[in-house]
Amino acid sequence: MIGTKVLEEQNGRTTYTDKNSDDFAITYKGPLEDLSSLQSLEYSFSHSAGGVSTLEDYDRPPVEATFESIGGIKDGMKISRNEVIHVHVMWDDAEESFELRRASK
């Protein structure tokens, strides 16, 4: 998660904007050849501030094993340190769901 805080002057008043960008990537850990028959891939993540969903259709095999989704939320909504991020991945006729949590120190 990347955040930017911006102070601007508008009509003689100072305004504050907080923009955050959620960049999410999933990497297939097996050989790329395993994905040669992949026809569609849908992956999403969600948390209390929102989420992002991406659908990709393939008429040729993917050339990379990493799939990225770049989205954004704005106006101060952020992912907190202890937030659980819910991930859902569907490819062709299979699907998997899991949760991401920050590792404890």
C-alpha positions, -999 to +999 in steps of 0.1 A: +000+000+000+013+034-010-001+066+004+002+102-005-010+132+015-015+164-005-021+200+008-034+223-018-048+259-020-082+260-036-103+292-037-082+308-009-085+278+014-061+250+021-075+215+013-062+181+024-064+150+002-052+115+012-048+091-017-038+055-013-030+030-040-035-007-035-011-027-056-016-064-055+003-093-072-001-130-073+027-153-085+022-188-096+051-208-080+050-238-104+065-239-139+050-214-164+042-244-187+016-254-162-004-223-172-004-232-209-041-242-209-052-212-188-083-196-203-094-172-176-081-159-143-100-138-117-084-126-085-095-102-059-086-089-025-107-071+000-103-054+034-124-030+055-115+000+033-125-017+000-108-039-025-099-047-060-110-074-084-094-083-118-106-106-145-082-117-173-091-139-203-064-156-224-065-167-260-028-175-257-009-188-227+004-162-203+041-152-207+046-144-170+037-162-138+030-130-119-004-113-122-007-077-110-037-056-101-033-019-095-062-001-079-068+027-055-089+041-028-089+076-017-101+101+009-083+086+039-093+050+038-062+029+047-053-007+055-044-008+092-014-028+105-035-055+120-059-058+091-067-091+075-068-091+037-091-116+021-079-131-012-099-151-037-085-166-069-105-184-096-088-200-127-108-219-153-129-243-131-108-241-099-108-216-071-089-209-038-094-184-010-070-174+018-062-146+042-031-125+044-019-113+078+011-093+090+037-115+105+043-109+142+078-098+152 
